[in-house]
Amino acid sequence: MVSRELIAATTRPLVLAVLAKGENYGYAIIQQVRELSGGELDWSEGMLYPVLHRLEQDKLIIGRWSKSESGRKRKYYRLSASGTRAIQAERRQWFTVHQTLESLWGPKSCLS
């Protein structure tokens, strides 16, 4: 399982990356991240929603309320123009971190 510190550090870029694929709502974002990580990143709603609210306050995402197919009201989020620019900066930063760790650990060392 991934540490809380690493989960906290990766929440913003992961949420932006999920929303770069298209509009989505909170629980579906949690499910998608859980699935993509093979269950290693198991976010709670209590952890995700403050991040979504902060991203919305920072004008990186835009939320809108809508009824789902079941009739339940959900808040759907999408990237704003600022969010689209922000994800490019996040990508550069995370690729730098990834490349640095790969240089230190080697490309396969963390898998063995």
Helices and strands as residue ranges (DSSP letters): H 4-20, E 24-25, H 26-36, H 45-57, E 61-67, E 73-79, H 81-105, G 109-111
